[in-house]
Amino acid sequence: MITRKKALYSGCLLLVSISTSSRADDCAAQDGVMIGVGAQTTPKYSGADKQRWQAVPMLQARKGAFFVDSQKGVGYDLQNDSGLYLEHSLGYALGRADKDSDWRDGSDKLRGMGTIKATLNTAIAAGWAVSPWLVLEAKAVLPLTDSQGVNYRTSVTLIPLQSQQDSLSLQTSALFGDARYMQTWYGVSARQSVKSGYATYSPAAGFYGVETDLTWSHQFTQHWGGALSAGYTWLDDHAADSPIVFRQNQLTATAAVTYTF
């Protein structure tokens, strides 16, 4: 989502696994550009028992309803006076390697599982800013260049603190996937079983986890800002019972510095 306040307010811009919101702001979106860099520790892949550190460059620009976002891609969003909004974007997902990787998900523990291809995707989100401190949203992400299935999420975002300098947000999301998505990311086919040594596994479609993020951001000056975020993901049995899932509970942490103009 694109921030609605104070020239791309930095707390709403964090990265990759962080999706805070200022949809509840009742002012129009403000044109501008944000650049930044973040440091993040995250699991090597969904279900991994090892972490990796990575530097994450950030870019976000807006002109009217249209935006470019290093996390989401390119797109547009529309909002009416009642707080209802619609967002459509075209993005790119890096997939997953079957070996350790510094720039995308992957681990040596996935040897024989094969690579999940990078893919172009489209995302559609619809939501409602119920009040200045509460936002509800539903989102679907559909791959376009490789048949990897569709994933969905429904989220509730609470914003208990919003001022000229500071913002605090708490977002909880329920995660869902169709049968192809679950098989791609958590399943083990007969062929993969032979090559990797893992037992075959075919997860059911539907709910597979919960993701929670707490983000604090601070605006140091008119242009410089920073943010800290902590995330927690719990995988339901549909995902956690997979032989390639070694940890059901996973943590992320992120620190970022941004500059807006």
N, C-alpha and C positions, 0 to 999 in steps of 0.2 A: 504494500500500500504506500501511497505517496503522502507525505506529511502535509497537513493543512495549516501550518502555523509557523511563524518566525523563520522564513527563508530555509525551508527544508530542515526543520528542527532535528538535531543530530540523534536524539534518542530513538527516533522512528526510522533510522537509517541503518541500523547495525547490520549484521551480515548473516548469510547462509542459513543457519539454523534458527535466527532471531527474527521475529516478525511482530514488532510492537506497532501500536496504532495511535494516530491522532485524528481518526475520522470524526471523532466526537466534536472537534472544533467546528464552530459554526461559521467561520470565515472562509472565503474562497481560497483555493489552492494558490500558492504564490510561485511565480516563475523564479527559477534560479538553478544554480549548479552546485553540487557538493562533490568533493573529492576527499579521499581519506585512506587510511590503512589500519588494519586490525591484526591482532595476534590472537590465535584461537587454539585451544586444545579440544579435541573431539575424538570419538571412537574411530578406529581405522575403517570400519564400516558398520552398518546397523547390525548389532549382535556381537561385535568383536569384544574381546576382553583386554585389548591393548589400546592405548591412546596415541595420537600423533599431534605434533605442533605444526601449525602452518601460518604463514602470513597471508592476509586476504586484502587485496586492493578493493577499493570501493569507488563507485561513480554513480551519481544520480542527478538527472537533469529533468526539468519540467518546463513546458511551454503550454499554458492553458490546460486542457484535459490530457495532453499527450506527455509521455515520460519515457526516459531511458534509465534503466536500473541494472547495475551489475549483478544483482541477485535475481531479478525477475525477467529481464530482457527489455523489450520495447512494447509499449501498449498505451492504453488510454483508460481513464476512469470517469464516470459520470455520477453526480450526486444531486439529490433534490433537497428542498428545504426541510423535509420531514426527517432527514438523516439517512434515508435509503440510498444505497450506492451500488454501482456495477462496475467491475473492472475486468478488462480483457487484455492479455499479454501474450507475446510470442517470445519464448526463451530457449535455453539450451542446457541440457543436463549432461554431466560428464561420464555417467555410467559407473562401472566398478571393475577393477582389475583383479586378476587371480594371483597377485603378488603384491608385496609392499610397494606403496606409491607415496610420493611426497606431495602430489598435486591433485589426487582424486582418491575416492574410496578404494581400498584394496588391502590384501594381506596374504602373506605366504601360506596361511592356513587355508586359503581358498584354492590352492594348487589343484588343478584338474577340474575345477568348476567352470572354467572358461571365463571370458571377458563379457561383461554386459556393455553393449555398445553405447557410446555417446549418442544423444538423440535431440533433435529439435522438438519442442513441445509447445502446446498452447494451454493457457490457464484461464479459467473463468471463475470469478469470485463475485458473490452477492452478499450484501450485509446491511446492517442497520445500526447507526449510531443512536442508541436509545436515549442517551444522555451524555453530558460532557465527560463522564467517567465510565461508561459502559458501551461496548461495541460487540455485536454478534455477527458472525460471518460463516458462510459455507463456501468451499472452494473445490474445484475439480481440476486435475492436471492430466492432459491427454497427450501421449507421445505421437509425433507425426511421421518420423522417419524410420522408426523401428517398432515392431509390435511388442511392447513391453507391458501392456495393460494400463488401466486407469487407476489413479489414487485420488482419494477424497479426504477432506478434513472439515470438521466443524469446530469453531473456536469461540471462546468468550474472553474478551480483553477488559480488564479493570485498570483504570488510570486514577489511582487515589491522590496523586500529586501532579499538578501542572502549574508552573510559574514561568516567569521570564528567563530564569536561569536553570531550573531543574524540572525533570520529569521522571516519574516512576510508573512503570506499567507491569502488570502481571497477566500473562496470557496462558490459557489452558486449551489444548486442542485434542479432540478425539480423531484417531487415524483409521482410515478404511481403505481397502483395496479390492479390486475385482480378482477373479481367479487367475488370470494371466499375470497380473501384477504380483500377486502373492507367490506364484510359482517362480517368476523371474528372480525375485529378490530373496526369497526364503526357502524355495523348494529345491529338491535334489532329484533330478531325473535319473532314469536307469543308466543312461550314458554317462552322466556326471558321476554317478555312484561308482561305476567301474573305474573311471579315471582318478577319482579323488579318494576313494575308500570310505566315503560317508554312506550311510544307509539311505535308501530312497525315501523321499518325503514329499507329499503333496498337500500343502496347507489349504484350508478352506478359505473362500472369499469372505469379506466382511470386516468387522472391527478387528484391529490387530495391535492397538497401543494407544498410549496417552503421552502427550508432550507438553511440558510446562516450562515457561521462560519468564524470568524476572529481570527487568532491565532498568537501570538508572542512568540518566544522561544529564550532563551539565554543560551549559553554554558559558565558556570563559570570557569571550568577547563577542562582538557582533559577528565575527567570522569564524573564530576557533571554538570547537566543541569537543567533547569526549563522552564516552559511554562505557559502562561495565555491564556484563550480562552473565547470568548463570542459567543453565538449562538442564532439565531432567527428563529422560524418556523411559517409560515403562512399556515393555513388550508383552502383549497378551499371549496366551498359550498358542494361538494360531501361528504366531511367529516364533515364540520362545521355544516351542517344541522341536524346531528345526535343528538338525545336527550341526549346522554351521553357525548357530547362535550360541555363544559361549557365556553371554552375560545378558540377563533380562532387564537389568536396571543400568542405565548409562547416563553419564554426565558430560556437559560441555561448559566451557568458560571462555569468555571473550572480552578483550579490551580494545578500544578503537579511539583514534583521533581523527577529527574531520575538519575540513575548511570549506566554508560556503561563500559564494560570491554571485 
